[in-house]
Amino acid sequence: MEQIKETFEKTVTVHTIRTDNENCTHEVALPPDMPFEPLVIRDSTPAKSYPFQLDAFQREAITCIENSQSVLVSAHTSAGKTVVALYAIAQCLRDKQRVIYTSPIKALSNQKFRELEEEFGDVGLMTGDVTLNPEASCLVMTTEILRSMLYRGSEVMREVGWVVFDEIHYMRDKERGVVWEETIILLPDNVHHVFLSATIPNARQFAQWVCWLHRQPVHVVYTDYRPTPLQHFIFPVGGEGLYEVVNIQGQFREDKFMQAMSGLAALGDQAAGGVQRGRKGGMKTDSNVVKIIRTIKERDMLPCIIFSFSRKECEAYALSLKDMDFNDDEEKKLVREIYNSAIDLLSDEDKKLPQIGQILPLLLRGIGVHHSGLLPILKETVEILFGEGLLKTLFATETFSMGLNMPARTVLFTSARKFDGADNRWITSGEYIQMSGRAGRRGKDDRGLVILMVDHKMSSDDAKQIIKVGSFSAFPRRVTVFPLRRVAIHFLVERSRMSTTASSS
């Protein structure tokens, strides 16, 4: 495996491109024997115009697309990565090419289909459940559907000029990451790519890999700019107050962090020592969540997304707000109208399912639940209600952070630890960045709040690693995740092909 990685890192050169903004960095991976040539700034009418001034990273990425060169865009959630994807789609439609937009989950595919259909019109949807307008020039689909098309040798791929991979960091998923690996490898060399991610730790190596696979330049455009700054707080479980551990300038408050840990230690050795009690681990109770949400409401920092790592916790916490009501009579009326419109689409038999009746009292009070165990119609209803501002608190699993355009003013983590099937571990910086990125609505909030409930004593180094204080490097040298399984096969095939060519010449 190391031999393979060294092969493409030695043969693929990386060139740094100067940008006009200190918050934006730009590199390009070039195939062997391809000299670096500056990108051409087009004077012609752009494929798409925007009613606002583009940020530096957006201009850089769009220039790559105008030069028909693939690009990986790494930027915080809500920074505006979608602008780049929209430009690629607009350019394909202008040039009479087909374009595919892939996403990791069906909910995101459904939302993107609605958005793109409203924007461009000629858009189709292909998921495991639904197929709409499959002859469209722009097709929205899950990555599994695209892989299946490539396996079958679908004729559609002959007409495809670009593929947009949303949430490309999903390659890190232990079980489903192979889907992204195989899809990228199987794509024809003439197809160009737009990769979008808020958290990809090995951006440079990823670009080198794609460049090596398809013998085409691959750019990496990165920014640590965040339109709405975040304040990060710790709430020691069982305690009374919030401790600001990272201010909006991104500075770590060591004194506040130590106060939070002292408060946790004072509650008892079991909590401070991190004694685990099953997956939840520690002394957390529903009352802590209720206490924090009351504080958030008093500070006028709603709406709030509350992330938990199990469906049962999401539902239990939502039910624990039995004495809280966030909606007035007019809002309740609107909730009921939207709910009834959705439920009318169900059969009489499905209307009797327990979930259908159980969720309405919560929705009327401005409380939502979102996880994979919900009926699709209920998930979509929750998404619509939240998007319309009719849900003030939403209890969700982390899949809700995967690209859905559903920002809030505040994000609350009910735990700093997560059971991943093997260990009850600290959440990773990537997981934290992805979910905390939902805090702070661009154009609405001057700041976003992120609150981390902690029921195990942690070191300041652990906290800094999770929250990623300051600007994190765009191109870290350490490869934390890399798709080497399929690369090994591809490498052996390629070496065999080259050997055959050499022997026949």
N, C-alpha and C positions, 0 to 999 in steps of 0.2 A: 504493500500500500504506500509506504513512504517513497518507494521508487517512482510510483505513478505520480504522486503529488509533486515530487522534485522535477519530474519530466516536464509537466506543463508550466511550473513556476520558472523553470530555466528557459523554456522555449518561448513563453508568452511574455513580452515586455510590457511594462507599465509606465505610462508617461503622465506626468502631472500637468494639468492645464490651469493657467492663471485665471482667476475670476476677479470681478470687480467688487466683491463683497467678502468681508472677513468671516462672515457666518456661513459661507458656502465653499466647499471644496469639490474639486472635479479631477478625476483620474480616468484614464482610458487604458484598457488592456488590448494589446495589438498582437495579431497572429505573427508567427515567424516570417521574417523577410518582408513584412509590411512596414514601410517607413511612416513615421508620424506626419500627418498633414493637418494643419489647423482647420477647424470647422468653418464652413462658409456661412456667413450671415446672409440670409435670403432677402432680396429687395422686393420680391413679388408679393402679391396679396397673400396674407397668411391663411391657412386652412380654417382657422377659427380665431375670432377676436373676443376679447373679454372686456367687460365694462369696468375694469379696475386695473391698477398697475400690477404687473406680475412681480413676484419676488425673484431674487437672484437665482435661486435653485430652479425655479420654474422656467426662467428664461434659458438657463444652461441646458436643461433637459429637453426643452422644446427645440432648441437648436440642433441637438443630437438627432431628434426625430426628423427634422427638416432635411438633415443630411443622410437620412436612411441608415442610421446607425443605432444599434440597440443600447438601452440605458437602464441601469438600476437606480432608482430614486429612493434614498433613505432619509426620511424626515419624520418629525414627531406627528402623532395623530392630530388632526385638525390644522396642520400646517398648510395643506393644500395640494397634496399629491394627486388628487383626482383631476386637477387642472391638466396635468401632463397626460393622463390617460385619455381625457376628452380630446386633446389635440391629436393624439395618435389616431383615434377613431375618426375624427373629422378629416384628417389627411387621407385616410384609406377611402372614405366615402367619396372624397373629391377626386381621387385617382382611380376610382372604379375597382378598388380591391376589396376583398372581404377581410374582416377583422374579428378576432375571437377575444372575448373578455372572460377570464376564468376567476373563480373565487373558491374558497375552501369549504363553504357551507351553503346549503340551499337557501337559507334565510337571506344571506347576502346576495346571492344570485337573483332572488326575487326582487329585492329592493333595487339592485342595479338595473334590472330589466325595466322596472317602472321609471327610474330616473332617465335612463338612456332612451327609452321609447318616447318620453316627453321631449327630450332634447333633439333626437335625430329622426324619429319616426320609423325608419327601416331597421327594426331591431327584433330579434327572435330570442327565445328562451329554451334551453334544453337542460333539464335536471332529470334525476331518476324518476320523478313523479309527473312532470309536466313537459310537454313540447308545444311551443307556440311559434308559428311563423319560421320554420326551420330553413326557409329559402332566403331569409333576410341577409343583408350585407354585413350586419353586425350581429354576432351571436353571443349571447351570455350563457355560460354553462359552468358547472362544477369541473374541477380539474380531472375528476374520475371520468367524466363524459368525454373530455378531450383525449385522454389516454386511450379510451376505448375506440375512438375514431381513428387514432393513429395505429392501433393494433390492427384494425380492419382495413387499413389503407384507404380511408374514405376519400372520395373524389373531391370533397369540399376543400381539402388541404391544398389542392392545386391552385385554388383561387385566393388563398389566404396570404396577405402580405405582412400582417403583424399579429402578435398574440400579447395580450396584456395579462400579466400574472399579478393579481391583487393578493396582498398578505403573503408574499413569497417566503417569509420566515416560517411559514407552516411546514416547510421542509424539515424543520427541527423535530416535528412530531415523530415519536418512535415508531408508531404503527402506520401512519398514513404518509409519512415523509417520502416513502419509496414511490408514491404516485407522482409527486413532483419531479423526482429524479428521472424516472422513466419517461415522463412526458417531455421534459426538456431535451433529453437525449434523442428521443424519437422524432422530434420536430425536424422538418427539412432544413438544410443549411441556408436556403434562400429566405426563410422567414425571419423577420426581425422581432425583437422582444422589448416590452416595457415591464420591468419588475418593480413593484411597489412594496415598501416595507417601512414600518416604524422601528423595527428592532432586528437588524441582521448583523451579527457580531463579526463576521468574516467577509465583509463586502468585497474587498480586493481579491481574495482567493476565489470567491464565487464568480466574480467577473472573469478571472483568468480561466477558470474551468469552462464556462460557457464559450469564451473566446476560443479555447483549445478544441472544444467539441465541434464548433460550427465554423471555424476559420473566418471569423468576422470580428470587427472591433466591438468591444463592449465597454460602455462608459459607466462610471459610478459617480453620481452627483449626490452629495450629502450636505445637510444643513442641521445645525443644532438649534436653529431659531424656532421659537415657539410663540405664536401670535398672542396667546393668553398665558401669562406666567402662572406658575403653580406655587402654592404654599403647601408644605408637607407637615402633617401633624402625627404624633403618636398618642394613642389612648391606651394607658396600661389597664388591662382588664381588672375590674373591681375598683378602679380608681374613680376620681371625680372630675378631673379636668383634661383638657387637650394641651399638648406640649408642641409648640412649633419647633421642629427639628431642622427644617430647611426653609429659609425665607424665599421671597419672590426673586431675590438676586441670586439664588442658587447656593447660598452659603450655609454650611452645616453648623447648627447651633449645638456645640458640644455640651454647654452648660444645661440647656433644656433637655438634651438627650439623657444626661446623667440624672436629672431630676425625675424624668419619666421612669428610668430604670430603678431609681431609689424608691419611687412610689410602688413599683411592682414588687420589689424585694420586701417592702414593708407589709405586703399582704400575705406573706407566708413563704416558707422555704420551697414548698412544692411548686408554686408558680414561678418563683425566681430561678429555681434550678432547672426548670423545663421538664418536669416529670410528665411524661406523655400518658394520656388516658384515652387510648384508642386513637381514631383518626382526628378527632377534634382537639385532643391534647390540652389539658389544663382546666381552668376554673371558669371558663367563659359561660355566661348565661344570657338568656334572651333579654334580661333587664339591662344589660350593658348596651345592646343595640338600641333599645328604646330610649335610654338615657342620651345616647349620642344624637339620635334623630331629633329628640326634643331640643337639644342644643343647636343643631343645624337649623331647625325651624325658627328658633328664637333669634338666631343671627341672620335670618332671611337669606339662607344659603341653599334653599331648595331650587330646582329639583335635585334629587340625589340618587345615584345608582349604588346599590349595596351588593358587592361581589362576595359570593360564598363558593366553596368548592364542592358542594354536594346539593342535589336537588332537595333532599329532605330539609337541609338547613334553610334554603331559600323559602320554602313553604312555612317552616316553623317560625322564622323571623317575621315573615309577613303577617302571620296570624297573631304574633305577639303584640302587634300594634292595634289591638282590639279597641283601645280607648281613644284612638287618634283618628281624626277626620280632616282631610286636607282640601276637600272640594266644597264649594258653595252649591246652592240649589240649581243654579243655571248650568254649572259644570256637570253636576249629576245627571241632569236632563240630557246633555250632549253625550255623556258616556253611555247612557242607556240606549240612545238612538243608534250610536255606532255599534254597540254590542248586539242589539236586536237585528240590525242589518246584516251583520256577519252570521249570526246564528240561524237566520232565515234560510241561509244557503245549505244548511244541514238537513239530512233526512229526519223524519220523525223519530226514528230509532236512535240516531246519534244525539239528538237533542236531550235524550234521557241519560246520557253518560254523566257520571258524577262530577267530572271536571267542569262541565258546562254550567251547572248551578252553583258550584262552590266558589267560582272565581268572581262572580258578579258583585257580591257584597264588598269585596276588596276593591274592585275597580271603581265602584261608586264613591268610595272614600279616598280615591286618588292613590291607591296602593296596587302595584303590579308585581307579577311573578313571571320570569322568563327562563326556561330551561328546555332541554331537548325532550323531556318527558311530557311536555304539553302537546295537546292536539295542535296541528299546524294552523287551523283557523283561529285558535286562541292566541298562539304566538303572534300571528299577523295582527290580530286585534290589539294586543298589548303594544306592539310596535307602533301602530297607528295612533293609539291613545297617548303614548309617551311622546311621539313626534308632535302631537297637537297640544302638548302641555297639560293634558288632562290627568296624567299620573305624576305625582310629586315625589314618590318613592318607588323605586323599582328594584326588586330583589332578583339577582341574575347570577348565572354561572358565567365562567370566563368566555364562553363562546359569544356572548353578547358584545364583547369588545372587538370581535373579529370583523372590523371593517364597516359594520352597520353604522350609518350616519345618525347616531343617537347620542349627542353630547348632553352633559348635565352640568350643573354648577359645582356639584360636589360628588366625589367618589369615596366610598367607604369600603375598606377591606375588613371582613369579619375575622380574619386571621392572617398572620404573617407566615404561617406554615401551611403546607399542602401535602396531602397524601397522594403520591404519584403512581400507586400500584405496588410499590416496593418499599418506599421510605416515607416517613413524615418529615419533610425537609422544609427549609426556608424557601420561599418563593424566589425565583430568579429575577435578575434585573430586567430581563426581556419581558417576563410575565407582568412585572410591576409597571414597566413603561407602557405596555400595551393597554392595560386596564386603567391605570391612572390617567392615560391620555384622553379618556372620556370626560375628564373634568375641565371646565372652562369653555364656554361657548363663544366662538369667535364672533365679534361684533356685538355681543350681548353682555359679557362679563369682563370686568377689569382684571379679574384673577379667578383661578379655580382652586378649590380646596381638595386635598387628598388626606384621608385619615386612615391610619393603619392601626388596627387593634392588635395589641401584643400581649400574649399570655405566657410567654417564655422569655426569660432574661436573655438579652442579646448584647453583643459587643458593638461598639461604635463602628468598628470595621465592617461587621455584618450589615449594619444599617446603611452605611455608605455604599456598600456593594449593591444592596437591593435598590436603593433610591437613585444610585448613580449620580452623586453630587457633582455639579459642574458639567462642563461639556465633555461628553464621552467621545473617545477617538472614533473617527469615521472608519479608519482602516487598521484595526488592531492586528497585531502580528499573530496572536494566538488563535488557532483554528479550533473553535469550540464545537462546531458541527460541520461536517463536510460529507457530501454524498459520494463516498469512495466505493461502496459496494458495486454499483452499476458502472462506475468509472473503470473499475478493474476489468469488467467484461469488455467494455468499449475499448479499453487500452489494448487488450489482447487481440480483439478483432482487428483494430487498426494496425497493430504491429504485424499481424498475419498478412493483411492486405498489402502493406508496404513491402514485406519480404517477397510476396508473390510478384509484385510489380518489378522489384529489383532483379529477381531471378529470370524474369522473362525478357528483360531488356538487354 
